[in-house]
Amino acid sequence: METRGAAEVVIGRQVGIGNTASVYEWGSNEVVKLFHPTEFARSDAEKEARNAELVSELNLKAPRYSGRIEYEGRHGLIYEKIEGPTMLVRIEPNQESVSYHARLMAQLQHEFHQVRVGRESNLKKELLGRLNWTPELSDAEKSRIRDIAAGLPDGDAFCHYDLHPGNIILSPNGPVLIDWMNVLIGDPAADVARSAMIIRSSDLPPDAPEWLQNSWLADRSHRLFFYEQYWNEYQALSGMNQQNVEDWLAPTWAARILEVDRSSKNDLLTLIRERITA
């Protein structure tokens, strides 16, 4: 791993922030993704580095990956700088804009779901592994979720597993997908379930446009319309049955518990318990 000190490189302005890392300009043609200083920072950086190498080999719509660094004690990854706003920022508060971008997201997701890499399916294993770190769920609830997952297909599709409008940059050369840390191989319906969960949730990133922050919680119409248009487009392209997605929701919600704050955890627990006792 390359190590650079502050004296050698002056970090640029912040261009993005997420749950696990912040992104800054790095010279004129690159950006650096610096992971927040937590006990998981090293393993998260190593995991994303492996995924970034795979994504680069597959020549997907993704920034070119240049390697790992350590900057002032923080673990980081260097990527090609992609000019343009995220889809989240570009969406305007009208049905035409929401529909266009929702359908585009579905098209991009369906496109990479056609990729096969010849690797063992690991999506289901990853989701079930997270149950070991969710004390909010009882042993009986975890057992029920494992039973549900056991009846779902393993799948062999290439899954981003964190696709949402904030992870799509609309560059002058076309859309580019970012944040491939969660890449998994599995059932495409599980990947759609993850995206559906994010779209329909009440959480918003800090860089969401002002109109969305003001209306997202008070007025769910744009959010639900986005999901409707996204799902209709994906279904038209794939022929997937909506029940296939619904079947994955309980394991998907359970895996999400590790990633969110207390309020969101409680919301997820309510959804899970309603689903597994229905």
LUMDONU-248485 format. One record per residue (C-alpha): residue number from 1; residue in one letter; x, y, z. Coordinates in Angstrom, 3 decimals. Example, Ala and Ser with C-alpha at 12.3 -4.5 7.8 and 13.67 -1.06 7.14 Angstrom:
BEGIN
resi / resn / X / Y / Z
1 / a / 12.300 / -4.500 / 7.800
2 / s / 13.670 / -1.060 / 7.140
***
This chain:
BEGIN
resi / resn / X / Y / Z
1 / m / 0.000 / 0.000 / 0.000
2 / e / 1.334 / 3.422 / -0.932
3 / t / 1.623 / 5.899 / 1.940
4 / r / 1.639 / 9.660 / 1.425
5 / g / 2.010 / 12.358 / 4.039
6 / a / 0.299 / 15.738 / 4.170
7 / a / 3.538 / 17.460 / 3.155
8 / e / 3.624 / 15.589 / -0.145
9 / v / 0.030 / 16.020 / -1.255
10 / v / -2.445 / 18.767 / -0.422
11 / i / -5.907 / 17.328 / -0.307
12 / g / -8.553 / 19.238 / -2.248
13 / r / -12.145 / 20.190 / -1.541
14 / q / -14.649 / 17.666 / -0.337
15 / v / -16.860 / 16.414 / -3.169
16 / g / -18.896 / 13.759 / -1.354
17 / i / -19.678 / 12.193 / 1.996
18 / g / -21.293 / 8.903 / 3.008
19 / n / -21.798 / 6.620 / 5.985
20 / t / -18.329 / 5.083 / 5.766
21 / a / -16.133 / 7.640 / 3.993
22 / s / -15.655 / 11.113 / 2.563
23 / v / -14.379 / 11.892 / -0.941
24 / y / -11.949 / 14.718 / -1.758
25 / e / -10.215 / 16.051 / -4.843
26 / w / -6.754 / 14.545 / -5.253
27 / g / -4.762 / 16.512 / -7.785
28 / s / -6.465 / 17.549 / -11.006
29 / n / -7.644 / 14.200 / -12.373
30 / e / -8.325 / 11.997 / -9.347
31 / v / -10.236 / 11.828 / -6.086
32 / v / -9.402 / 10.122 / -2.814
33 / k / -12.005 / 8.248 / -0.812
34 / l / -10.948 / 8.460 / 2.844
35 / f / -12.703 / 6.123 / 5.247
36 / h / -13.960 / 7.540 / 8.513
37 / p / -11.633 / 6.553 / 11.406
38 / t / -13.469 / 3.566 / 12.851
39 / e / -12.411 / 0.067 / 13.838
40 / f / -13.724 / -1.152 / 10.466
41 / a / -11.878 / 1.389 / 8.279
42 / r / -9.000 / -0.889 / 7.264
43 / s / -11.194 / -3.887 / 6.459
44 / d / -13.678 / -1.680 / 4.571
45 / a / -10.863 / -0.184 / 2.490
46 / e / -9.379 / -3.609 / 1.747
47 / k / -12.782 / -4.973 / 0.785
48 / e / -13.554 / -2.101 / -1.569
49 / a / -10.065 / -2.282 / -3.093
50 / r / -10.652 / -5.932 / -4.043
51 / n / -14.021 / -5.058 / -5.524
52 / a / -12.590 / -2.060 / -7.396
53 / e / -9.975 / -4.297 / -9.032
54 / l / -12.713 / -6.690 / -10.156
55 / v / -14.910 / -3.883 / -11.463
56 / s / -11.965 / -2.479 / -13.418
57 / e / -11.307 / -5.880 / -14.992
58 / l / -14.945 / -6.114 / -16.107
59 / n / -14.841 / -2.680 / -17.762
60 / l / -18.094 / -1.585 / -16.139
61 / k / -19.421 / 1.979 / -16.000
62 / a / -17.207 / 2.872 / -13.046
63 / p / -14.287 / 5.222 / -12.260
64 / r / -10.810 / 3.884 / -12.954
65 / y / -9.215 / 2.607 / -9.749
66 / s / -5.589 / 3.610 / -9.026
67 / g / -4.767 / 1.977 / -5.702
68 / r / -4.837 / 2.221 / -1.895
69 / i / -3.124 / 4.836 / 0.240
70 / e / -2.834 / 5.928 / 3.845
71 / y / -3.278 / 9.656 / 4.345
72 / e / -2.703 / 11.215 / 7.769
73 / g / -3.583 / 7.934 / 9.449
74 / r / -6.738 / 7.319 / 7.409
75 / h / -7.224 / 4.506 / 4.926
76 / g / -8.071 / 5.614 / 1.423
77 / l / -8.574 / 4.635 / -2.197
78 / i / -7.642 / 6.638 / -5.289
79 / y / -10.088 / 6.833 / -8.188
80 / e / -10.404 / 8.651 / -11.471
81 / k / -12.210 / 11.957 / -11.025
82 / i / -15.592 / 11.897 / -12.774
83 / e / -17.063 / 15.291 / -13.600
84 / g / -20.773 / 15.812 / -13.145
85 / p / -23.513 / 15.818 / -10.520
86 / t / -24.976 / 12.739 / -8.925
87 / m / -28.400 / 11.616 / -10.063
88 / l / -29.681 / 12.583 / -6.616
89 / v / -28.641 / 16.199 / -7.163
90 / r / -29.840 / 16.287 / -10.779
91 / i / -33.412 / 15.103 / -10.098
92 / e / -35.907 / 17.958 / -10.231
93 / p / -39.216 / 18.059 / -8.315
94 / n / -41.458 / 17.131 / -11.213
95 / q / -42.763 / 13.831 / -12.572
96 / e / -40.893 / 14.042 / -15.872
97 / s / -37.502 / 14.344 / -14.162
98 / v / -38.269 / 11.764 / -11.466
99 / s / -39.536 / 9.258 / -14.037
100 / y / -36.576 / 9.727 / -16.389
101 / h / -33.959 / 9.206 / -13.692
102 / a / -35.806 / 6.312 / -12.043
103 / r / -35.988 / 4.456 / -15.357
104 / l / -32.326 / 5.200 / -16.069
105 / m / -31.325 / 3.707 / -12.721
106 / a / -33.296 / 0.547 / -13.511
107 / q / -31.615 / 0.274 / -16.916
108 / l / -28.138 / 0.582 / -15.402
109 / q / -28.912 / -2.012 / -12.757
110 / h / -30.360 / -4.475 / -15.255
111 / e / -27.295 / -4.001 / -17.450
112 / f / -24.757 / -5.050 / -14.823
113 / h / -27.027 / -7.868 / -13.653
114 / q / -26.261 / -9.548 / -16.993
115 / v / -22.573 / -9.774 / -16.061
116 / r / -21.274 / -13.169 / -14.966
117 / v / -17.852 / -13.482 / -13.334
118 / g / -17.583 / -17.202 / -12.647
119 / r / -17.339 / -16.712 / -8.895
120 / e / -19.210 / -18.506 / -6.153
121 / s / -22.455 / -16.908 / -5.005
122 / n / -21.852 / -15.049 / -1.724
123 / l / -24.748 / -12.597 / -1.322
124 / k / -26.921 / -14.830 / 0.832
125 / k / -23.923 / -15.822 / 2.986
126 / e / -23.049 / -12.156 / 3.542
127 / l / -26.565 / -11.226 / 4.598
128 / l / -26.900 / -14.152 / 6.982
129 / g / -23.461 / -13.451 / 8.428
130 / r / -24.649 / -10.021 / 9.517
131 / l / -27.306 / -11.625 / 11.700
132 / n / -24.531 / -12.627 / 14.092
133 / w / -23.963 / -8.920 / 14.785
134 / t / -27.571 / -7.861 / 15.335
135 / p / -28.416 / -8.322 / 19.037
136 / e / -31.647 / -6.377 / 18.451
137 / l / -33.116 / -9.544 / 16.926
138 / s / -33.964 / -12.526 / 19.119
139 / d / -32.591 / -15.995 / 18.376
140 / a / -36.062 / -17.057 / 17.255
141 / e / -36.309 / -14.102 / 14.863
142 / k / -32.867 / -14.812 / 13.432
143 / s / -33.832 / -18.462 / 12.948
144 / r / -36.952 / -17.430 / 11.060
145 / i / -34.954 / -15.111 / 8.793
146 / r / -32.449 / -17.893 / 8.094
147 / d / -35.316 / -20.205 / 7.157
148 / i / -36.681 / -17.591 / 4.751
149 / a / -33.267 / -17.075 / 3.158
150 / a / -32.722 / -20.819 / 2.792
151 / g / -35.686 / -20.972 / 0.436
152 / l / -34.395 / -18.162 / -1.792
153 / p / -32.184 / -18.687 / -4.866
154 / d / -28.412 / -18.290 / -4.581
155 / g / -28.107 / -16.654 / -8.009
156 / d / -24.987 / -15.809 / -9.988
157 / a / -25.564 / -12.194 / -11.042
158 / f / -23.130 / -9.366 / -10.412
159 / c / -24.759 / -7.132 / -7.766
160 / h / -23.729 / -3.622 / -6.726
161 / y / -25.781 / -3.976 / -3.536
162 / d / -25.935 / -0.253 / -2.800
163 / l / -27.372 / 1.243 / -5.975
164 / h / -29.335 / 4.444 / -5.452
165 / p / -29.365 / 7.925 / -7.050
166 / g / -26.515 / 9.157 / -4.837
167 / n / -24.194 / 6.494 / -6.291
168 / i / -24.718 / 7.417 / -9.945
169 / i / -22.722 / 10.299 / -11.443
170 / l / -24.206 / 11.808 / -14.604
171 / s / -21.015 / 12.685 / -16.463
172 / p / -20.759 / 14.344 / -19.906
173 / n / -19.805 / 10.889 / -21.240
174 / g / -22.752 / 9.099 / -19.682
175 / p / -23.695 / 7.678 / -16.277
176 / v / -20.954 / 6.276 / -14.038
177 / l / -21.622 / 4.082 / -10.991
178 / i / -19.604 / 4.679 / -7.830
179 / d / -19.191 / 3.125 / -4.357
180 / w / -18.692 / -0.545 / -5.215
181 / m / -17.757 / -1.551 / -1.651
182 / n / -20.678 / -3.968 / -1.299
183 / v / -20.230 / -5.947 / -4.536
184 / l / -21.751 / -9.402 / -4.186
185 / i / -22.643 / -12.345 / -6.414
186 / g / -26.194 / -13.562 / -6.082
187 / d / -29.855 / -13.283 / -6.975
188 / p / -30.622 / -10.016 / -8.836
189 / a / -33.921 / -9.805 / -6.925
190 / a / -31.884 / -9.333 / -3.732
191 / d / -30.048 / -6.409 / -5.309
192 / v / -33.365 / -4.881 / -6.384
193 / a / -34.733 / -5.415 / -2.864
194 / r / -31.762 / -3.502 / -1.427
195 / s / -32.320 / -0.589 / -3.841
196 / a / -36.066 / -0.635 / -3.157
197 / m / -35.407 / -0.464 / 0.590
198 / i / -33.136 / 2.572 / 0.195
199 / i / -35.491 / 4.398 / -2.163
200 / r / -38.496 / 3.888 / 0.096
201 / s / -36.707 / 4.644 / 3.380
202 / s / -36.787 / 7.956 / 5.248
203 / d / -32.986 / 8.336 / 5.231
204 / l / -31.304 / 11.000 / 3.114
205 / p / -27.610 / 11.751 / 2.538
206 / p / -26.330 / 15.162 / 3.666
207 / d / -25.748 / 16.304 / 0.059
208 / a / -29.387 / 15.820 / -0.986
209 / p / -30.832 / 18.881 / -2.756
210 / e / -32.693 / 21.365 / -0.579
211 / w / -36.085 / 20.726 / -2.168
212 / l / -35.734 / 17.009 / -1.418
213 / q / -34.672 / 17.559 / 2.184
214 / n / -37.666 / 19.817 / 2.699
215 / s / -40.199 / 17.474 / 1.123
216 / w / -38.820 / 13.954 / 1.557
217 / l / -40.411 / 13.309 / 4.925
218 / a / -43.398 / 15.646 / 4.636
219 / d / -44.395 / 14.525 / 1.149
220 / r / -43.699 / 10.924 / 0.115
221 / s / -45.137 / 11.331 / -3.387
222 / h / -41.817 / 11.916 / -5.199
223 / r / -40.144 / 9.039 / -3.405
224 / l / -42.958 / 6.592 / -4.091
225 / f / -43.287 / 7.746 / -7.693
226 / f / -39.541 / 7.214 / -8.187
227 / y / -39.835 / 3.675 / -6.856
228 / e / -42.878 / 2.953 / -9.015
229 / q / -41.126 / 4.128 / -12.185
230 / y / -37.894 / 2.336 / -11.261
231 / w / -39.649 / -0.949 / -10.579
232 / n / -41.863 / -0.785 / -13.677
233 / e / -38.799 / -0.248 / -15.874
234 / y / -36.761 / -3.004 / -14.238
235 / q / -39.657 / -5.429 / -14.457
236 / a / -40.191 / -4.602 / -18.145
237 / l / -36.505 / -5.267 / -18.871
238 / s / -36.085 / -8.394 / -16.759
239 / g / -39.505 / -10.033 / -16.515
240 / m / -38.918 / -10.339 / -12.771
241 / n / -41.964 / -10.969 / -10.596
242 / q / -42.496 / -8.501 / -7.760
243 / q / -42.924 / -11.387 / -5.330
244 / n / -39.301 / -12.321 / -6.023
245 / v / -38.283 / -8.956 / -4.582
246 / e / -40.740 / -9.079 / -1.689
247 / d / -39.342 / -12.452 / -0.630
248 / w / -35.928 / -10.879 / -0.055
249 / l / -37.122 / -7.974 / 2.104
250 / a / -36.856 / -9.568 / 5.565
251 / p / -33.204 / -10.685 / 5.094
252 / t / -32.453 / -7.329 / 3.459
253 / w / -33.905 / -5.317 / 6.331
254 / a / -32.095 / -7.494 / 8.879
255 / a / -28.741 / -6.920 / 7.162
256 / r / -29.391 / -3.169 / 7.118
257 / i / -29.686 / -2.898 / 10.914
258 / l / -25.889 / -2.710 / 11.288
259 / e / -25.720 / 0.370 / 9.063
260 / v / -28.263 / 2.772 / 10.535
261 / d / -28.996 / 4.887 / 13.615
262 / r / -31.275 / 3.942 / 16.496
263 / s / -34.417 / 5.508 / 15.015
264 / s / -33.961 / 3.702 / 11.710
265 / k / -33.145 / 0.456 / 13.530
266 / n / -36.511 / 0.626 / 15.275
267 / d / -38.276 / 1.189 / 11.960
268 / l / -36.515 / -1.832 / 10.457
269 / l / -37.294 / -4.026 / 13.439
270 / t / -40.977 / -3.164 / 13.109
271 / l / -40.959 / -4.050 / 9.403
272 / i / -39.104 / -7.320 / 10.026
273 / r / -41.418 / -8.442 / 12.806
274 / e / -44.515 / -7.644 / 10.794
275 / r / -43.135 / -9.616 / 7.848
276 / i / -41.896 / -12.741 / 9.623
277 / t / -45.025 / -13.119 / 11.756
278 / a / -47.497 / -12.522 / 8.916
***
